Amino acid sequence: MEPEAEPRSYWRRWSKQDFFPEPTFQNFTSYLEALSSTPSLLKDRFLNRSTDSFELLHLPKQSENHMKRCLSWWDLVWLSFGSVVGSGIFVIIGQATLQAGPAIVLSYAISGLSALLSVFCYTEFAVEIPAVVGAAGVGRSWSSYFASIINTNTNLLRISVQSLPHGFNLLDPIAVVVILVANVITVSGTSRTSMLNWITSIASAAVIVFIIAVGFVHGKTSNLEPFFPYGAEGVFKASALVYWSYTGFDLVATMAEEVKQPSRDIPVGLIGSMSLITMIYCLMSLGLVMMQKYTQISADVAYSVAFKAIGMNWAKYLVSICALKGMTTSLLVCSLGQARYTTQIARAHMIPPWFALVHPKTGTPIYATILVTITSAVVALFSSLEILSSVYSFSTLAIFMLVAIALLVRRYYVRDVTPRNDLAKFLTSLFVIVGSSIGLAALWNANVRGWIWYVVAACIWLLGTLWMALLPKQRAAKVWGVPLVPCLPSLSIGINIFLIGSLGYLAFLRFAVCTAVMVVYYLLVAVHATYDVAHQIDQQESRTEVGNAS
């Protein structure tokens, strides 16, 4: 018997086979042949969905080593708190308040409801399939708050380059340094990072209680008038913008593979923390608009300027330090979550599988973390917070909408089981739900304010949801499932599409450019790599079944 080959070192994997092992990329001729077959490959990828065994058994093998199960529900609660609150209330509230006025409270409540619906959908996927499902913006905000401690000019530490276009002409080296430090910490180990996060987050919670108390004690109800200075349109625009404030839980959900008891810890950690965070956001935003007139609120460092306005200049330093701490923990969780997300798409060969490798000692995906670090640092160096927040809000809302759609597909469609007639009915009802939701958003953006058209569109949405509810479900949740399916996922789809429609023309344009780049990459690389790996695994399973049968 031949001796087993020694395992390769984690740091000595630089061959072409490590990056592109698929048959498509063996040589230029095979790649050209694969390109000619792109239409059939797209059809295969569109009509086929991965199985649980594919996600749970085969894809994790691409990492060679397992991530360590070291997180409990306590860790998840504080990871959600550290990520969401750190990148939310201190970062974007100033810009949003200038659009909604005192009604910013309602904007946070609406976004909170939408986020909670998305949490339900994410939780079912994370429990059933405990594998991976805007650090740049947080880095830019970190440097703004740090500059506000030194000087009132939030761009003090940025380098102006007049030759670059507006929105990309203020280089931010501080943001790059902060992102690098955060990612270095996360590669040392998930448990260590989690402990650091919850200890510092408890201190942040105490400061947040102080901020809320001061806001109500020193606030003036006269500052709440007029409550709707920009009408309902301003409320929904701000709601779409502040959705970024809730975009930490999805990164926490990507760490399900490292949770000790997913069926218990994930629902408690994610749903409990999101409910608490929504309440905190509403109270903090109300305190802010009571302390200072909405027209005078700073777009970049809202709380620091508000405390200075009521004569508590010393408190602005406390708030800025708390904000910096919050954004630092947010960066830590972003680094953890984005690296896990990158690991999963690398396992599926959407990007080179080299990025899926997990280090045997730390139990962390170091290569994926390096990719996230470099990408976030480059984006943070050039892009303004306004551009980052609009693109990130758009992409997040789109992803949450797709997760809700994926949940409905998971419940109502099973390959080779669902009758064609039922599949046609399901797709029709899904089309009605999405179409009516787009119609509502289009009516709002066309400045149609008569109630009758909204009632018509809402009734069509309701009919589509009820029609789907009458169809037989092909799959039930094994451990924990979203209640009131299809109503809650359908509502999540509707709210997310409506908020997307409130983001404005530039957000659509920026998202379209980013999407176009990714579509080109998918057509040239990813569709071929994912097809190859999926069919290689299918062939292995077929050979195994034949061997067992014989």
C-alpha positions as CSV (number, residue, x, y, z in Angstrom):
1,M,0.0,0.0,0.0
2,E,1.4,3.4,-1.0
3,P,2.0,5.9,1.8
4,E,-0.5,8.7,2.0
5,A,0.7,12.0,0.6
6,E,1.6,14.6,3.2
7,P,-1.0,17.4,3.5
8,R,0.0,20.6,1.7
9,S,0.8,23.6,3.7
10,Y,-1.9,26.2,4.0
11,W,0.5,28.9,2.7
12,R,1.8,26.9,-0.3
13,R,-1.1,26.9,-2.7
14,W,-0.3,29.2,-5.6
15,S,-0.7,26.9,-8.6
16,K,-3.3,27.5,-11.4
17,Q,-5.0,24.3,-10.2
18,D,-5.6,25.9,-6.8
19,F,-7.4,28.9,-8.4
20,F,-9.1,27.3,-11.4
21,P,-9.3,23.5,-11.0
22,E,-12.5,23.2,-13.2
23,P,-12.3,21.4,-16.6
24,T,-13.4,24.6,-18.4
25,F,-10.2,26.4,-17.5
26,Q,-7.7,23.6,-18.2
27,N,-6.6,25.3,-21.4
28,F,-7.7,28.0,-23.9
29,T,-9.4,25.5,-26.2
30,S,-11.6,24.1,-23.5
31,Y,-12.5,27.6,-22.4
32,L,-13.6,28.6,-25.9
33,E,-15.7,25.4,-26.1
34,A,-17.3,26.3,-22.8
35,L,-18.0,29.8,-23.9
36,S,-19.9,28.5,-26.9
37,S,-22.1,26.5,-24.6
38,T,-22.9,29.4,-22.3
39,P,-26.7,29.5,-23.2
40,S,-27.2,25.9,-22.3
41,L,-25.2,26.3,-19.1
42,L,-27.3,29.3,-18.1
43,K,-30.5,27.2,-18.6
44,D,-29.0,24.5,-16.5
45,R,-28.1,26.9,-13.7
46,F,-31.5,28.6,-13.8
47,L,-33.6,25.4,-13.7
48,N,-31.5,23.5,-11.2
49,R,-31.3,24.3,-7.5
50,S,-28.8,22.9,-5.0
51,T,-29.9,20.2,-2.6
52,D,-29.4,20.2,1.2
53,S,-26.8,17.4,0.8
54,F,-24.9,19.5,-1.7
55,E,-24.9,22.5,0.7
56,L,-24.2,20.6,3.9
57,L,-22.0,17.7,2.8
58,H,-20.1,18.5,-0.4
59,L,-19.5,22.3,-0.4
60,P,-17.8,22.4,3.1
61,K,-15.2,19.9,1.8
62,Q,-13.9,22.6,-0.4
63,S,-12.5,24.3,2.7
64,E,-10.6,21.2,3.7
65,N,-10.8,22.2,7.4
66,H,-13.9,22.9,9.5
67,M,-14.7,26.2,11.2
68,K,-14.9,25.8,14.9
69,R,-18.4,25.7,16.6
70,C,-17.8,28.3,19.3
71,L,-20.8,30.7,19.3
72,S,-23.9,30.6,21.5
73,W,-27.1,32.7,21.4
74,W,-25.4,35.1,23.8
75,D,-22.6,35.7,21.3
76,L,-25.2,36.1,18.4
77,V,-27.2,38.7,20.3
78,W,-24.1,40.8,21.0
79,L,-22.6,40.2,17.5
80,S,-25.9,41.5,16.1
81,F,-25.9,44.5,18.5
82,G,-22.3,45.3,17.8
83,S,-22.7,45.1,14.0
84,V,-26.1,46.7,13.5
85,V,-25.9,49.5,16.1
86,G,-22.3,50.3,15.3
87,S,-22.9,50.9,11.6
88,G,-26.4,52.2,11.9
89,I,-27.5,54.9,14.3
90,F,-24.2,56.8,14.4
91,V,-23.5,56.6,10.6
92,I,-26.6,57.4,8.6
93,I,-29.1,59.1,10.8
94,G,-28.0,62.6,10.1
95,Q,-28.5,62.3,6.3
96,A,-31.8,60.5,6.8
97,T,-33.2,63.1,9.3
98,L,-32.6,65.9,6.8
99,Q,-34.9,64.0,4.4
100,A,-37.7,63.0,6.9
101,G,-37.5,65.6,9.7
102,P,-38.9,64.4,13.1
103,A,-40.7,61.6,11.3
104,I,-37.4,59.8,11.1
105,V,-38.8,57.8,14.0
106,L,-41.4,56.3,11.6
107,S,-38.7,55.7,9.0
108,Y,-36.7,53.6,11.5
109,A,-39.9,51.7,12.5
110,I,-40.8,50.9,8.9
111,S,-37.3,49.7,8.1
112,G,-37.2,47.8,11.4
113,L,-40.4,45.9,10.4
114,S,-39.0,45.1,7.0
115,A,-35.7,43.9,8.6
116,L,-37.5,41.8,11.1
117,L,-39.4,40.0,8.3
118,S,-36.1,39.4,6.6
119,V,-34.7,38.1,9.8
120,F,-37.4,35.4,9.9
121,C,-36.4,34.3,6.3
122,Y,-32.7,34.4,7.1
123,T,-33.2,32.4,10.3
124,E,-35.0,29.5,8.6
125,F,-32.2,29.2,6.1
126,A,-29.5,29.5,8.8
127,V,-31.2,26.8,11.0
128,E,-32.0,24.4,8.2
129,I,-28.7,24.9,6.3
130,P,-26.1,26.1,8.8
131,A,-23.6,27.3,6.2
132,V,-22.9,30.8,4.9
133,V,-26.0,32.4,3.2
134,G,-20.3,47.6,4.1
135,A,-17.2,47.6,5.8
136,A,-16.1,50.3,3.5
137,G,-18.9,52.7,4.5
138,V,-18.3,52.1,8.2
139,G,-14.6,52.8,7.7
140,R,-15.4,56.2,6.1
141,S,-17.7,57.0,9.0
142,W,-15.1,56.0,11.5
143,S,-12.7,58.6,10.1
144,S,-15.5,61.2,10.1
145,Y,-16.2,60.7,13.8
146,F,-12.6,60.6,14.7
147,A,-12.0,63.9,12.9
148,S,-15.0,65.5,14.7
149,I,-13.2,64.9,18.0
150,I,-10.3,67.0,16.8
151,N,-12.1,69.6,14.7
152,T,-15.6,70.4,13.4
153,N,-14.4,69.6,9.9
154,T,-15.3,65.9,9.3
155,N,-13.1,65.8,6.2
156,L,-10.0,67.0,8.2
157,L,-8.2,63.7,7.8
158,R,-9.0,63.1,4.2
159,I,-6.9,64.0,1.2
160,S,-8.6,66.1,-1.5
161,V,-7.7,65.2,-5.1
162,Q,-9.4,67.7,-7.4
163,S,-8.7,65.7,-10.6
164,L,-11.0,62.9,-9.4
165,P,-14.8,63.1,-9.9
166,H,-17.0,64.3,-7.1
167,G,-17.8,61.6,-4.6
168,F,-14.5,59.9,-5.2
169,N,-12.1,62.9,-4.7
170,L,-11.6,62.7,-0.9
171,L,-9.1,59.9,-0.2
172,D,-9.5,58.4,3.3
173,P,-6.3,56.7,4.5
174,I,-7.6,56.5,8.1
175,A,-10.5,54.3,6.9
176,V,-8.1,52.0,5.2
177,V,-6.0,51.6,8.4
178,V,-9.0,50.9,10.5
179,I,-10.3,48.2,8.1
180,L,-6.8,46.6,8.1
181,V,-6.7,46.5,11.9
182,A,-10.2,45.0,12.2
183,N,-9.5,42.2,9.7
184,V,-6.2,41.3,11.4
185,I,-8.1,40.8,14.7
186,T,-10.8,38.6,13.0
187,V,-8.4,36.2,11.5
188,S,-7.0,35.3,15.0
189,G,-10.2,33.5,15.8
190,T,-14.0,33.8,15.9
191,S,-14.4,33.1,19.6
192,R,-11.8,35.7,20.6
193,T,-13.4,38.3,18.3
194,S,-16.9,37.5,19.7
195,M,-15.7,38.0,23.3
196,L,-14.0,41.3,22.5
197,N,-17.2,42.4,20.8
198,W,-19.7,41.6,23.6
199,I,-17.5,43.1,26.3
200,T,-17.2,46.4,24.4
201,S,-20.8,46.3,23.3
202,I,-22.1,46.2,26.9
203,A,-20.2,49.4,27.5
204,S,-21.8,50.9,24.4
205,A,-25.2,49.9,25.6
206,A,-24.6,51.9,28.8
207,V,-23.7,55.0,26.7
208,I,-26.8,54.5,24.5
209,V,-29.0,54.5,27.6
210,F,-27.3,57.8,28.6
211,I,-27.9,59.3,25.1
212,I,-31.6,58.4,25.2
213,A,-32.0,59.8,28.7
214,V,-30.3,63.1,27.8
215,G,-32.4,63.4,24.7
216,F,-35.7,63.1,26.6
217,V,-34.6,65.2,29.6
218,H,-33.1,68.1,27.5
219,G,-35.3,67.7,24.5
220,K,-38.1,70.1,23.4
221,T,-41.3,68.9,22.0
222,S,-41.4,72.1,20.0
223,N,-38.6,70.7,17.9
224,L,-41.0,68.0,16.7
225,E,-43.1,70.5,14.8
226,P,-43.8,70.1,11.9
227,F,-43.6,66.3,12.3
228,F,-43.9,65.6,8.6
229,P,-42.0,68.5,7.0
230,Y,-41.4,66.5,3.8
231,G,-44.5,64.4,3.8
232,A,-44.8,60.7,3.5
233,E,-42.4,60.8,0.5
234,G,-39.6,62.0,2.9
235,V,-40.5,59.3,5.4
236,F,-40.1,56.5,2.8
237,K,-37.0,57.9,1.3
238,A,-35.4,58.1,4.7
239,S,-36.6,54.6,5.5
240,A,-34.9,53.2,2.4
241,L,-31.7,55.1,3.4
242,V,-31.7,54.0,7.0
243,Y,-32.1,50.4,6.0
244,W,-28.4,50.3,6.0
245,S,-28.8,50.7,9.8
246,Y,-30.2,47.2,10.0
247,T,-27.7,45.4,7.8
248,G,-25.6,43.6,10.4
249,F,-27.9,40.6,11.2
250,D,-27.4,39.2,7.7
251,L,-23.6,39.1,8.3
252,V,-24.2,37.4,11.7
253,A,-26.4,34.8,9.9
254,T,-23.5,33.9,7.7
255,M,-21.7,32.6,10.9
256,A,-24.3,29.8,11.4
257,E,-21.7,27.2,10.7
258,E,-19.9,28.2,13.8
259,V,-22.9,28.2,16.1
260,K,-23.0,25.4,18.8
261,Q,-26.8,24.7,18.7
262,P,-28.2,26.4,15.5
263,S,-31.8,25.3,16.1
264,R,-32.0,27.2,19.4
265,D,-29.3,29.8,19.3
266,I,-30.0,31.4,15.9
267,P,-33.7,32.2,16.3
268,V,-33.1,33.6,19.9
269,G,-30.0,35.5,18.8
270,L,-31.2,37.0,15.6
271,I,-34.9,37.7,16.2
272,G,-34.4,38.8,19.8
273,S,-31.6,41.2,19.0
274,M,-33.4,42.7,16.0
275,S,-36.5,43.4,18.0
276,L,-34.4,45.2,20.7
277,I,-32.4,47.1,18.1
278,T,-35.5,48.4,16.4
279,M,-36.8,49.8,19.7
280,I,-33.4,51.4,20.5
281,Y,-33.3,53.1,17.1
282,C,-36.7,54.6,17.5
283,L,-35.9,55.9,20.9
284,M,-32.5,57.3,19.9
285,S,-33.9,59.0,16.7
286,L,-36.7,60.5,18.8
287,G,-34.2,61.8,21.3
288,L,-32.1,63.4,18.6
289,V,-34.9,65.3,16.9
290,M,-36.1,66.5,20.3
291,M,-32.6,67.8,21.2
292,Q,-32.0,69.8,18.0
293,K,-34.2,71.1,15.2
294,Y,-34.1,68.8,12.3
295,T,-32.9,71.5,9.9
296,Q,-29.7,72.0,12.1
297,I,-28.8,68.3,12.4
298,S,-25.3,67.4,11.1
299,A,-25.4,64.9,8.2
300,D,-22.1,63.3,9.3
301,V,-21.8,63.5,13.1
302,A,-25.4,64.1,14.2
303,Y,-25.2,63.3,17.9
304,S,-21.9,65.1,18.6
305,V,-23.3,68.3,17.1
306,A,-26.6,67.9,18.9
307,F,-25.0,67.6,22.3
308,K,-22.9,70.6,21.6
309,A,-26.0,72.5,20.7
310,I,-27.6,71.9,24.1
311,G,-24.5,73.1,25.9
312,M,-23.1,69.6,26.8
313,N,-19.9,70.0,24.7
314,W,-18.1,67.4,26.9
315,A,-20.8,64.8,26.0
316,K,-19.9,65.1,22.3
317,Y,-16.6,63.4,23.0
318,L,-18.3,60.6,24.9
319,V,-20.7,60.1,22.0
320,S,-17.9,60.2,19.4
321,I,-15.9,57.7,21.4
322,C,-18.9,55.4,21.7
323,A,-19.6,55.9,18.0
324,L,-16.0,55.0,17.2
325,K,-16.2,51.9,19.4
326,G,-19.5,50.9,17.8
327,M,-18.2,51.3,14.3
328,T,-15.1,49.4,15.3
329,T,-17.1,46.4,16.5
330,S,-19.2,46.8,13.4
331,L,-16.1,46.5,11.3
332,L,-15.1,43.3,13.3
333,V,-18.5,41.7,12.6
334,C,-18.5,42.9,9.0
335,S,-15.1,41.3,8.6
336,L,-16.3,38.1,10.1
337,G,-19.5,37.9,8.1
338,Q,-18.2,39.0,4.8
339,A,-15.3,36.6,5.0
340,R,-17.8,33.7,5.6
341,Y,-20.0,34.9,2.7
342,T,-16.9,35.0,0.5
343,T,-16.0,31.5,1.7
344,Q,-19.4,30.1,0.7
345,I,-19.4,31.5,-2.8
346,A,-15.8,30.3,-3.2
347,R,-17.0,26.8,-2.1
348,A,-19.5,26.9,-4.9
349,H,-16.7,28.1,-7.3
350,M,-18.4,31.4,-8.0
351,I,-14.9,32.8,-7.3
352,P,-11.7,30.7,-7.1
353,P,-12.0,27.9,-4.5
354,W,-8.6,29.0,-3.1
355,F,-10.6,31.6,-1.1
356,A,-12.6,28.9,0.6
357,L,-9.7,27.4,2.4
358,V,-10.0,27.4,6.2
359,H,-6.8,27.6,8.3
360,P,-6.3,24.4,10.4
361,K,-5.2,26.2,13.6
362,T,-7.4,29.4,13.7
363,G,-10.4,27.8,12.1
364,T,-10.9,31.0,10.1
365,P,-10.9,31.6,6.3
366,I,-7.8,33.7,6.1
367,Y,-7.6,34.0,2.3
368,A,-11.3,35.1,2.1
369,T,-10.6,37.7,4.8
370,I,-7.6,39.0,2.9
371,L,-9.8,39.5,-0.2
372,V,-12.5,41.3,1.8
373,T,-9.8,43.5,3.4
374,I,-8.3,44.6,0.1
375,T,-11.7,45.2,-1.6
376,S,-13.1,47.2,1.4
377,A,-9.9,49.2,1.8
378,V,-9.8,50.3,-1.9
379,V,-13.5,51.2,-1.9
380,A,-13.2,53.1,1.4
381,L,-10.2,55.0,0.2
382,F,-12.1,56.6,-2.7
383,S,-15.9,56.5,-2.2
384,S,-17.9,59.0,-0.3
385,L,-20.4,57.9,2.4
386,E,-23.3,59.1,0.4
387,I,-22.4,56.9,-2.6
388,L,-21.6,53.9,-0.4
389,S,-24.9,54.2,1.6
390,S,-27.1,54.4,-1.5
391,V,-25.4,51.4,-3.2
392,Y,-25.3,49.3,0.0
393,S,-29.0,50.1,0.8
394,F,-30.1,49.1,-2.7
395,S,-28.1,45.9,-2.8
396,T,-29.2,44.9,0.7
397,L,-32.8,45.5,0.0
398,A,-32.5,43.5,-3.2
399,I,-30.8,40.6,-1.4
400,F,-33.4,40.6,1.3
401,M,-36.1,40.5,-1.3
402,L,-34.4,37.6,-3.1
403,V,-34.0,35.7,0.2
404,A,-37.8,36.0,0.8
405,I,-38.4,34.7,-2.8
406,A,-35.9,31.9,-2.2
407,L,-37.8,30.9,1.0
408,L,-41.1,30.7,-1.0
409,V,-39.4,28.6,-3.7
410,R,-37.9,26.3,-1.0
411,R,-41.4,25.7,0.6
412,Y,-43.4,25.3,-2.6
413,Y,-41.0,23.7,-5.1
414,V,-39.0,20.4,-4.9
415,R,-37.4,19.1,-8.0
416,D,-39.0,16.0,-9.5
417,V,-41.7,16.2,-6.8
418,T,-43.8,19.3,-7.5
419,P,-46.4,18.6,-10.3
420,R,-46.0,20.9,-13.3
421,N,-49.4,22.3,-12.8
422,D,-48.7,23.3,-9.2
423,L,-45.3,24.8,-10.3
424,A,-47.1,26.9,-13.0
425,K,-49.6,28.1,-10.4
426,F,-46.8,29.0,-7.9
427,L,-44.8,30.9,-10.5
428,T,-47.9,32.8,-11.6
429,S,-48.8,33.8,-8.0
430,L,-45.1,34.8,-7.4
431,F,-45.2,36.9,-10.5
432,V,-48.4,38.6,-9.3
433,I,-46.8,39.3,-5.9
434,V,-43.6,40.8,-7.4
435,G,-45.4,42.6,-10.2
436,S,-48.0,44.3,-7.9
437,S,-45.2,45.3,-5.5
438,I,-43.3,46.9,-8.4
439,G,-46.5,48.6,-9.4
440,L,-47.0,50.1,-5.9
441,A,-43.4,51.4,-6.0
442,A,-43.9,52.8,-9.5
443,L,-47.1,54.6,-8.5
444,W,-45.3,56.2,-5.6
445,N,-42.3,57.4,-7.7
446,A,-44.7,58.7,-10.4
447,N,-46.1,61.0,-7.7
448,V,-49.6,59.4,-8.0
449,R,-51.2,60.3,-4.7
450,G,-54.8,59.2,-5.3
451,W,-55.7,56.3,-3.0
452,I,-57.7,54.3,-5.5
453,W,-54.7,53.0,-7.5
454,Y,-52.8,52.0,-4.4
455,V,-55.9,50.0,-3.2
456,V,-56.0,48.3,-6.6
457,A,-52.3,47.4,-6.5
458,A,-52.6,46.2,-2.9
459,C,-55.6,44.0,-3.7
460,I,-53.7,42.4,-6.6
461,W,-50.8,41.7,-4.2
462,L,-53.3,40.2,-1.7
463,L,-54.9,38.0,-4.3
464,G,-51.5,36.7,-5.4
465,T,-50.6,35.9,-1.8
466,L,-53.9,34.2,-1.0
467,W,-53.6,32.2,-4.3
468,M,-50.2,31.0,-3.2
469,A,-51.5,30.1,0.3
470,L,-54.0,27.7,-1.3
471,L,-51.3,25.8,-3.1
472,P,-49.8,22.6,-1.4
473,K,-46.4,23.1,0.3
474,Q,-43.9,20.6,-0.9
475,R,-41.5,21.1,2.0
476,A,-41.9,21.8,5.7
477,A,-39.3,23.3,8.0
478,K,-37.5,20.5,9.9
479,V,-36.4,22.5,12.9
480,W,-37.6,26.1,12.9
481,G,-39.6,27.8,10.2
482,V,-41.1,31.2,9.3
483,P,-44.7,31.4,10.5
484,L,-47.6,32.5,8.3
485,V,-46.0,31.4,5.0
486,P,-46.6,32.8,2.4
487,C,-47.9,36.0,4.0
488,L,-44.8,37.1,5.9
489,P,-42.3,36.4,3.0
490,S,-44.7,38.1,0.6
491,L,-45.0,41.1,2.8
492,S,-41.2,41.2,3.0
493,I,-41.0,41.2,-0.8
494,G,-43.5,44.1,-1.0
495,I,-41.8,46.3,1.5
496,N,-38.3,45.7,0.2
497,I,-39.4,46.5,-3.4
498,F,-41.2,49.6,-2.2
499,L,-38.2,50.8,-0.3
500,I,-35.9,50.2,-3.3
501,G,-38.2,52.4,-5.4
502,S,-37.7,55.2,-2.9
503,L,-33.9,55.4,-3.3
504,G,-33.9,57.6,-6.3
505,Y,-32.4,57.6,-9.8
506,L,-28.7,57.7,-8.9
507,A,-29.0,54.7,-6.6
508,F,-30.5,52.7,-9.5
509,L,-27.8,53.9,-11.9
510,R,-25.0,53.0,-9.5
511,F,-26.5,49.6,-8.7
512,A,-27.0,48.9,-12.5
513,V,-23.3,49.6,-13.1
514,C,-22.2,47.3,-10.3
515,T,-24.6,44.6,-11.5
516,A,-23.5,44.9,-15.1
517,V,-19.9,44.3,-14.0
518,M,-20.9,41.2,-12.0
519,V,-23.1,39.8,-14.8
520,V,-20.2,40.0,-17.2
521,Y,-18.0,38.2,-14.7
522,Y,-20.7,35.6,-14.2
523,L,-21.1,34.9,-17.9
524,L,-17.3,34.7,-18.6
525,V,-16.2,32.8,-15.4
526,A,-18.7,31.9,-12.7
527,V,-21.4,30.1,-14.7
528,H,-18.8,27.7,-16.1
529,A,-17.1,27.0,-12.8
530,T,-20.3,26.4,-10.9
531,Y,-21.6,24.2,-13.6
532,D,-18.4,22.1,-13.6
533,V,-18.3,21.6,-9.9
534,A,-22.0,20.8,-9.6
535,H,-21.9,18.2,-12.3
536,Q,-18.7,16.7,-10.9
537,I,-20.4,16.2,-7.6
538,D,-23.5,14.7,-9.3
539,Q,-21.3,12.2,-11.1
540,Q,-19.6,11.3,-7.8
541,E,-23.0,10.7,-6.1
542,S,-24.2,8.6,-9.1
543,R,-21.1,6.4,-8.9
544,T,-21.6,6.0,-5.1
545,E,-25.2,5.0,-5.6
546,V,-24.2,2.4,-8.2
547,G,-21.5,1.1,-5.9
548,N,-23.9,0.7,-3.0
549,A,-26.5,-0.9,-5.2
550,S,-24.0,-3.5,-6.4
